């Protein structure tokens, strides 16, 4: 039935009246009409003197006729407005807690906010002073918030019009509302009063073109259809102005029961209502398949903070309006600082020399049939380093190591570091044009591209000192050079000094729990900075670096290498890890720590690999000495893992365009600081 009534007896003097109406025959305004009529007839049934309700001057059929007539008369002009107004409209991309499903869901819940009477009053006065309404001020504020949350400037929200412009419709029950789209460009440098003036014009124009049904507008605009989103807008703003629907029956104490909302028509709906106390109440309905309750509460708090700031100082630019109290921003600044881990500065060559002195007989490197102890690797690197010094290698000079993943590459890199130079790994598989560019752009002084030449020097095998080098070696000299793809597509050199390498090595060894006797897989190509992580955490801790075979390690072959080489620690990108059969995870009991990074890690990979070992997500640009943030051991979850907290000695902050910290959940740019930064 379109209308269903029920009376539920809880006790002899306690009852619940439920009225269930199909939305096709009612709207918010109709609820007040219905409860008012019900109260009238209830009083009449008790014998109270009541006048007859006046006859309705029109019926809903009359209204439908008016609407059809108005639509025919204004259709073309109004449709032209909506076509022009909504052309090339992009969907709203809010950061969500869960991936958006392919088909839109409607599961919902609510969060609340309340603005005190003095704040609500000042907001109303501010709008009236600019010939606009509280509703328009709220729309402007919500669009500002959505722009800050999404990082977008083109923001569209939906709203509804009552559709009761004619006096004859005031006491009719029926569905009159229509949906309108309000689109604004949110410029963070624009003062709020100027933005409000623009939103005012948008609101007035939209209501002047409200006769065309929303469904007709959608058909006319023809947005790109996306089954995961509502068309044209994904957030709605409503200010309730319908008459109150409280039921007042003689002899009864009546309390409204607001049912829990389990339905979300949009990603977010912000519904405001002015109360008799003067307070402004807000109800945020959110899609629970996209947002956690804590996120919705945070969004409600951010809107409350923004509206309060507008009431206090409405002249500020949109980008300067606060979304979080000062206490939260102070906490964010504190959370962005990694733990202090003072490590005396030292060069890579010196760090390895010290480790070789501590564990000379431990196996440092295995590559195919070749095995080197720490003492043997130290002597081989020293001999080659002295040979390189004789060829001109030294501080501020680049030596290219154009060798595949192998024992020779490790010896060469350590030798260049000991000579005082900066090693530049060049993958022999790179196209000749790219290799030539890297050598030319870096000004490489020497190129090591013959594996046999690594073992050829037979001179002294003691570690070189400044007395042997052409110039003294300092920790601020370059340790290595890595070429990234660059934002323009042209390879870009990243020059990393020794300064942060000692701190990074100590912090990474502790975070990944690398112990003497552990076995670390050399998975990464030497031309990627992940290979620096593999080298540092193994050879500077007394563990064994196990050089993988040439070519890609994927699928069952990767699982076989992990098992046969008894690997305890490995850094494997999610794309490569996804090629390994899921059942292989349980068959690798020695694999104690698995590091993922370089790209987002799907939740299902964590679920497969986390049981029985530590899976740690690490993130960092090459310019930050490999890793800037990392997680603790991950546990299976529905969402992909975050990038974690700042690494020891590192500071990270998410900042806006004005270089101010943004609150939790707000889009910004990630900034990294600390001794590990490249030149």
N, C-alpha and C positions, 0 to 999 in steps of 0.2 A: 504493500500500500504506500501511497505517497505521504500519508500522515498516519503515525501510530502513536497512541497515548497509553501510558501505563501508570498505575498507582501501586507502589511497593510498600507494604506495611512492615516496618521495622519493629514497632511496638504499638500499643493502643493509641499513644499520643505522638507517634513519630512515623512519618511517611515520606516517601520520595516520589515525586511526580516526574515522569519522564515524557518528553515530547520528541519524537523522531520524525523529521521531515526530509523528504528528498529535495536535494538542492535545485532540482528543476522547477520547483514551485515556490521557492523561498529564497530570501537573502537576509543579511543582518538586520536591515530595516524592518523586514516583515516580522521578525521575532518580537520586536516591541509592539507592533500592531496586534499580533496574535495574543500576547500575554495581556495587553490592555483590554481586548475584547473578552478574554476569558475572565478577567477580574470583574468586568461589568456584569456578565451573566451570572457569576458566582454570587455577587451581592444581590442581584435580582432574585436568585433562587432562595436566598435567606429571607426574602421579604422586604429588603431595604428599598425605599423609594428611589427609583432610577429612571431617568429619561431613556426613551428609545434611542438606540444608536442611529445617527443620521444615515439615510440611505447613501450608498456609494454613488457618486456622480458618474463614474465610468467603470467599466470592467476591464479585465486584463486584455481581452480581445480588442478593445478600443486602443489600448496602448500599443499592441502589436501592429494594428493598422497604422497608427501614427508613425511608428518606427519604420515600417516599410515605405511609407510616403516620404519621410525625411531622408531615408537612405537613397531612394531613387533620385531625389532632387539634388542631393549633395555628394552622391557617390563618387563621381569622377574627380571632383576637386579635392575631396578628402583623401581618396586613394592616392592621388598624386602627391599630396603632402606626406603620407606615410611612406610611399616609395622613395621619395627624396630624403626623408628624415632617417630612414633605416637602411640606406644602401651601404653595402660592405660592412655590416655590423658583425664584429667578432664575438664569439661566446666568452663568458666570464670564466677565467681560469684561476679559481681560488686554490691555494694549497690545501690538499685534503689529507686526512689521516689514513685513508684507505684508497686503493686504486678505484677509479670510476668503472663500474661494470658496463658491459656493452649495451645493456638495455636499462633504461632509467627505472629506479625503484622508488617507492613512495613511503618507506618506513621512516617515521619521524619521532621527534621528542622536542621538548621546549626548554628554554632557559629564560630567565627574567632579569629585567633591570628596572630600577626606579630612580627617577630624578626628583629631588626635593622640590617643594613648591617655589622656593626662591630661584632655583635654577630654571625651572619651567617658565616662571614669570619673565625672567630676563630674556630667555630665548624668544618668547612671544613678543615682548616689547621690541627686541632687536628686529624681528621680521616686520612688525607693523610700521616701524620707523622707515622701512624701505618698501612700503606699499606691497608687502607680501604676507603670506600666512605662515603659521607654525608648520603646517604640512610641507610647504616648500622648503623651509629651513631644515626640516628633518630629512627630506629627500637629498638636499645638498650635503648634509652631514654623512648620510649613509653612502652616497656615491664617493665622497672623499675617503671614507673608511675602506670601501671595496677597492678603490684604486690603490691605496696603500697596501692592502693585503695581497692583491694580485700582481702589483707592479705594472698594471695596465693603465692607460690614460683614457681610453674610449670605454665608458661605462654606461650600460643600459640597465634600468630597473623597471619592473612592472608596477602598476598600481591599478586601482579600480575606481570607477565612477559610479555613483548611486543610480544614475539613470532616472532620477525623479525630479527633473527640472520643473515639471508642471505641477501646480498645486493639487490638481485632481488626483494625483497618484499617491499622495502622502499617506492615505489610509488603506491602500491596496496591499494585499498579500500576493507576492509573486517574485519571480526572478527578473530583476531589472538591471543588474550590474553589467558593466562592460569593462574589459581590460584595456589599459593604455600602456604604451612603452615610452619611458622618459630617458632620453639619451643625452649624455653630457661628455664634454672633453675636460678632464680633470688635469689642470696644469699646476704642478706643485708650487710654482713661483707666484701664482695668482693669489692676491689677498681674498679672504673669504667673502667680504661684501661684494666684490666684483663677480666672483663665482656665483654667489646667490642671485645676483641680478640676471645672470645668464640662465640659471636654472628656472627662475621665475618666468622668463620668456618661453622656455621650453614647456613648462607646466601649462601656461595659458594657451599656447598653441595646441598642445595635445588635447586639452579639454574643449577647445574650439573645434576639434575634429574628432569628436567622440561618437558620432552617429554610426560609423562603420563598425560592425562587429569585429572583434579581435580575430576570429577565424578567417574572416574575409581579408583582413590585413595580412595575415600569414600567407594565405594563398597568393596574394598580390605581390608581396615582397619576395617570396620564394627563397627563404634562407636555406643554406646547406643543411639538409636533413641529417640529424644526429640522434639516433635512438637512445643515447645516453643522457640527453639534455632536453629541456623544454625549449621550444622555438623562441627566438628573439631575445629572451632574457631568462636568467636563472636565479634572480633575487627579486623579491617584491617588497614594497614599502606601502603600508596602509596606516592612515590615521582615522580611527573610528569616530564618525560624527553622527551615527544613527541615534535616534531616541533611545533612552535607557529601556532595557527589557526586564527590569526587576518586577516580579509578581508581588502585588500588594493585595492580600485577602483579609477581610475583617475577622478578628478572633484568632488569627494564626500568626505564629512567628515563622518567617520564611527566610531561609538562607540559600543563596545561589550555590550550586555545586558545579564547579568547572571541571568537566571531564578531562582526563589525561589525553593529550594529543599523541596519537600513534601514526599520524598521516602527515607527510610533507609533500605539498604540491610542487615545491621548488627546492633548490639547494638550500636557500635561506629565505625566510619570510620574516620581516620586522613589522610587527603590528603594535601601534601606539594608541593609547587612550588617555584622555584627561579625566582625572578623578575630581570628586567634589572637594577634596582637601587641597586641590591646587597642584598635587604631584602629577608627574607624567609617568605613566607605567608603560613599559615595553615588554613585548613577548616575542622572543626569537624562536621560531620553529625551524628546525634543521633536519636534514636528511641523515639519519643515523648510519646509513651504509657508507657515508662519506666522512662524517665528522664524529669524533669522540665527544662525550659530554663535557670533558674538561676544555676542549677546543671551543665548543659553543659558549661555555661560560666565559672563556677568555675574550671571545669576540664581543659578547654583551658588555663585559667590563671595559673593553677598548672603546666601544661606542659611548658608554657612559662617561669615560674620561674625556673623549673628544667633545661631547656636548657640553660638559662642565667647563672645559677650556674655552669653548665658543662663548658661553655665557659670561666668562670672566674677561676675555680679551678677544673679541671677534675680528680684530683687524689683522691678525697674523696670516701669513701665506698658508696655503693648504698643506704644504710639505712640512711646515713648522708646528702644526697642531699636534700636541702630544697624544699618544695612544696608550700610554702606561704611566703610572705614578713614578716619581723620582726613585722610590725605594726599589722598584723593579729594574730600572735602568742601572742603578748602582750594582744590583745583584748580577745583571748581565755582564757588566764590565768585569766584575770579580770572576764570574764563571768563564770568561774568555781568556783567562790567564792559566797556562799550564803550570804544573808544580815546578818549583825551583829545584834544579839538580846541578849544583856547582860542579863543574868538571874542569880541571886545569887544561888550558888549551894545549894541543899537540897536533903534529902533522900525522897524516895517515901512515907514512912510512915509519915514524917513530912509534906510533901505537902498535903497529904489527911487530916491530923489533922487540918491544916490551913483552908482548904475548908470546913470541917465540922463545924468549928467555925464560918465561914461566913454564911453558909446556913444550920443550924442544922435541921430545920423542912422540908426542901425540900426532895422529894423522891430521894434517891440515887440509889436504886436497886430494881428491880422487877424480880421475877423468879417464874413462875407459880402462886400459890396463895400467895406467900410470898412477902411482900413489906417492905422495910427498909428505914427509913429516914437517912440522913447523920449522925445525932446524934446516932441513933440506930446502924448503921453500924460501926461507930467509937468505940462505947462501946463494941460491940461484937468482933471486931478485937483486941481491947486492952486486953480484958480478955483472948482471945486465945494466944495473944503474950506473956503475962506474964506466961501462962502455958508452952509455948514452951521454954521460957527462963529457967524455972525450969527444963526442960528436956535437957538442954544443948545447945539450939539454940542460935546463936549469929553471930557476924561478921566473915566472911570467912568460914562459915559453911553452907552447903546445906541442905535444907529441901524439900523433895519431896512431891508434892501435887498430889496424884493419884486419882483425882475425875473428874467426867464428868462436862460438862458445866452446872453450877448451882450457886445458891446463896452461897452455902458452899465453892465452889472454890474461889469466890471473897473474902469472909471473910478470908479464909485460906491464900491467897496470901498477902493480906494487913497485916495479923497478922505476917507472916514470915518477911515481910519488917520491921515492927515495932520492932520485936525482934532483928533485925540487921542481920538476915540471908539472904540467897539468895534462892528464891523459884524456884523449878524445877518442871514444870508441866509435868506430866506423864499421857498420855491418857490411861484409863483403857482398851480401846479396842485394844491397841497395843498387838502384840504377846508376850507371856510370856518371850520368849528369849530376845526380844528387851527391855522390861521393866527391866529385870534382868541386862542386860548390862548397861543401863542408871544408875541404882542405884549403881551398882558396880563401874562403871567408874567415876561417880561424887563423890563417897565417901559420899553419902547422910548420914547425921547424924540422921535424923528422917524421917519417912514416914507417911503422913496423908492420909489414904485411907478409913476412916470411916466417912461418912457425919454426923452422929449423934455426933461424938466426937467434931465437930466444935462448937457446942452449949453447950457442957457439962461444960466447966470451969465457975465457979461462983465467982471468986475472984474479986479483984479491977478492975474497968473499966476505970481507967485513963491511959493515954498514957505512956508507959515505957520510961525511960531516961537512960543515960549512967550509972547512979547510980544503976539502976536495972540490966543492962546487965553485962556479964562477962568481956567485953572489950569495950572500946569506939567505937562508930560507926562513920565512916567517909564516905564522899561522894565517895571516890575511892574504897570502899568495894563493892563486888558484890551485885546487886539488884536481878538479876534472871539469870537462866541458861536455855538455849534452846538447844535442840539437833536437828541438821540438818542431812540430809541424808549423807552428806560428799561426796567428789568427788570419793572416793574409794568404796562407798556403805556401809562403816562402819559408824554408827552414830558418829557425831562429836559435842562435847560440845562447845557452844559459851557462854562465861561468860561476862555479861554486867554489868558494875558498875553503881552506882547512878549518876556519874559525868555528863553524857550527858542526863540523863532522864528528869531532870527539864527543860533544854533547849528544848528538843524534845517536851515535853508536852505543853509548852507555844507556841512553833512554830506551832505545829499541831492543837492546839485549835484555833489559829488565822487563819491558812490557811483553815481549814474546817468550820470555822465560827460556832463553837459550843457555844451556849449561855445557861445560867441558864434556866431550864425548857424544854430544848430540850431532845429528847429521842434517845439514841444511841443503836443500835442492837448489841448484843454480838453474832455474827455469827461464828467467828473463833473458832476452837478447842483450848482449853487453852494451848495445847502443841505447838501452832504456835505463832510466835511473833506478828502476827496481833491482837491477843487477848490483848497484852500489849497496842497497840494503842487504842483499844476500851475502855479499862479500864482507860487509862490516859486522853483521851479527854473528857470522861464523868465525872468520879469521881473527876477530878482535876479542873472542870469548873463549877460545880453546876448543871450539867445535870443529867439525869437518865440513868443508864445502864440497858437495858432490856435483860435479859438472855434468849436466845433461848432455845427451848426444846431439849432434847437429840436426837441424831441421825442427819442425814443430813437434811438441809433445802434446798429444791429444788422445782422448778416448781411452780405449783399453790399453794402448801402449803407455799412456801416462800412468794409469793405475798399476801397470806391471813395473814401471820404473820405481814408483813410490814403494812398492812392496819389495822388489828384489834389492834395491839399494838401501833398504831399511831407513827410509827418510823419516825424521822426527819433526822437521819444520819445513814448510813450503809456502811460498807466496804465489798464488795461482789466480789469475783474473777470472771473474765469474763466467765469461764466455768460454774459456777453456775448461773450467771445472764442470760446466754443464754438459760437456761431451763425454764425461766419465760415467759409466753405468752407475745408477744410484746404489745398487747392491755392493759396489766396490767400497763404499765408505766403511761398512762394517767389517770388511776384510783387511783393514789397514790399522791394526791395533798399535803399531809403533808411531803412527802419525799423530803426534801430541798437540801440535799447534798448526792451524791452517790460517794463513793470512789472505784475505781477499781485498782487492782494491782495483784502481784504474777505471772502474765503472760501477754503476749501481748493482748491488747483489740481490737477485730475486729471493723472495722469502722461502720458496720451495728448496733452494739450494742450502740455505741455513738449516732448514728442517732435516734435509738428508745428511748433512755433514756435521752438525753441532753435537749430536749425541756421542759421548765418549771422548771428546777432545775440545780444545779451545779453538773456536772460530772467531777471528778478530778482523773487523772491517777497518781498513786504513785509507786515509785520503790525504792527498797533498800534491800541489803542483811541483813541477821540477824545480821551480825557483825557490822552493822552501826546503831544500835538502831532503827530498824524497817524501817525507811524511809531515803533515801539519796537524792532523787530528787522527785519533783512533778510538775504537770502542774497547770495552772490556769483553770478556767471553760472551758470545751471543747465545741466546736461547731461541728456539723456534717461535715465530710470531706470524701474524697475518700479514703484516706490512713489511716492506724491505727495511733492512737495518739503517739507522742513521749513520752519519759519518763520525759520530762520537765527540769526544772532548779534546781540547788542545793537548798536543804532545808536550812532554816536559821541556821547559825553557821556551815555549812558543806561546804567542798570544794571537787569538783570532777574534774577530768581531764582524757581525753583519751590520753594515752601515748603509744609510740612504745616500741620495745624491749630494746632500749637504755634509756628508761624513759624520753624521750623528748615528748612534746606535738605534736600531729598530727594535721594537718589542717582539716577543715571541709570536711566531705565526705571520709576521709581516715580511714581505719580500724585500730583499736588499742584495748588496754585493758583499762577498766574503773577503775580508782583508786579513792578511797574515803578517805578523811582525816577529822579530826575534833574531838571535845570532845565526840562525840557519838560513837566512835569506841570501840568495845569490847576489852577485854584484849588479 
